[in-house]
């Protein structure tokens, strides 16, 4: 593989990564772990993301009667 092909591949990957980061709706925070008032909103997000109570368990299958 030539140096030119490697450089082109790296530039394409950098461009694709930059495009996805700019166009993405994600809120990327590279600030590290938050404490205090800054982290208060995370508790609400965890509660909202928690799944609802599981539905009733399905009935146990009937045992086959062997004669």
Secondary structure, 3 states (H helix, E strand, C coil): CCHHHHHHHHHHHHHHHHHHHHHCCCCCCCCCCCCHHHHHHHHHHHHHHCCCCCCCCCCCCCCCCCC
